[in-house]
Amino acid sequence: MAQDIGYVGGGKRNALQVTFDIFNVGNLLNVNWGRQYVVLNNAVELLRVESTGPGVQPTFSFPTAYANSGLSYDLSTFASRWQGQLGVRYSFN
């Protein structure tokens, strides 16, 4: 949103512009909306070790479902909040 406030000073037109921006409007309306989840770096399991030990042939498996793969999500607290930005610009001609 931007609002221009203009006036004539010294025979020239000058303008003051005030802006306000809202980021993540969904979270502003409801705290459960607009959340951003991230996968932790060590949470993605591409290959699972099933058995290992001395004298044992190691066996591996590929996780097929996220529920069984050990994926865990973390809520990005800063990115999940709504934010407002106020700006002021003065233009003189």
C-alpha positions as CSV (number, residue, x, y, z in Angstrom):
1,M,0.0,0.0,0.0
2,A,1.4,3.4,-0.9
3,Q,0.1,6.9,-0.1
4,D,1.4,10.0,-1.9
5,I,1.2,13.4,-0.1
6,G,2.0,16.2,-2.5
7,Y,2.5,19.9,-1.9
8,V,3.9,22.9,-3.8
9,G,6.8,24.6,-2.1
10,G,9.0,27.3,-3.7
11,G,7.1,27.1,-6.9
12,K,7.8,23.4,-7.4
13,R,5.8,20.3,-6.6
14,N,7.3,18.0,-4.0
15,A,5.9,14.7,-2.8
16,L,6.2,12.5,0.3
17,Q,5.3,8.9,-0.2
18,V,4.5,6.5,2.7
19,T,4.4,2.8,2.0
20,F,3.5,-0.2,4.2
21,D,4.0,-3.8,3.1
22,I,2.8,-6.9,4.9
23,F,4.6,-10.2,4.4
24,N,2.9,-13.6,5.2
25,V,-0.7,-12.2,5.4
26,G,-2.0,-15.7,6.2
27,N,-0.2,-15.8,9.5
28,L,-1.5,-12.3,10.3
29,L,-5.1,-13.6,10.0
30,N,-4.5,-16.9,11.8
31,V,-1.5,-18.1,13.7
32,N,-1.9,-21.6,12.2
33,W,-1.7,-20.3,8.6
34,G,1.4,-19.3,6.7
35,R,3.7,-21.6,8.6
36,Q,6.9,-22.7,6.8
37,Y,8.4,-26.0,7.6
38,V,12.0,-27.0,6.8
39,V,13.6,-30.4,6.7
40,L,16.6,-30.6,9.0
41,N,20.0,-31.3,7.3
42,N,20.6,-34.6,9.1
43,A,17.0,-35.8,8.9
44,V,16.9,-37.1,5.3
45,E,17.7,-40.8,5.3
46,L,18.5,-41.9,1.7
47,L,19.9,-45.3,2.7
48,R,19.1,-47.3,5.9
49,V,21.6,-49.8,7.4
50,E,19.6,-52.8,8.4
51,S,22.3,-55.1,9.8
52,T,26.0,-54.8,10.4
53,G,28.6,-56.3,12.7
54,P,31.8,-58.2,12.8
55,G,31.7,-61.1,10.3
56,V,28.2,-60.1,9.0
57,Q,27.5,-59.0,5.5
58,P,25.9,-55.5,5.9
59,T,22.5,-55.1,4.4
60,F,20.8,-51.9,3.3
61,S,17.3,-50.8,2.4
62,F,15.8,-47.8,0.8
63,P,13.1,-46.0,2.8
64,T,9.8,-45.9,0.8
65,A,7.6,-43.8,2.9
66,Y,8.3,-40.6,4.8
67,A,6.6,-42.0,7.9
68,N,9.2,-44.8,8.1
69,S,12.2,-42.9,6.9
70,G,12.9,-40.9,10.0
71,L,12.2,-37.5,8.3
72,S,11.6,-34.8,10.9
73,Y,10.4,-31.3,10.2
74,D,11.2,-28.1,12.0
75,L,9.1,-25.0,12.1
76,S,11.0,-22.0,10.7
77,T,10.0,-19.5,13.4
78,F,11.2,-16.3,11.8
79,A,9.8,-17.1,8.3
80,S,6.5,-18.3,9.8
81,R,5.7,-14.9,11.4
82,W,4.0,-12.1,9.6
83,Q,6.1,-9.0,9.1
84,G,5.4,-5.4,8.3
85,Q,7.6,-3.0,6.5
86,L,7.2,0.8,6.6
87,G,8.9,3.0,4.1
88,V,9.1,6.8,3.5
89,R,10.3,8.5,0.4
90,Y,10.6,12.2,-0.3
91,S,10.8,13.4,-3.9
92,F,11.5,17.0,-4.8
93,N,11.6,18.3,-8.3
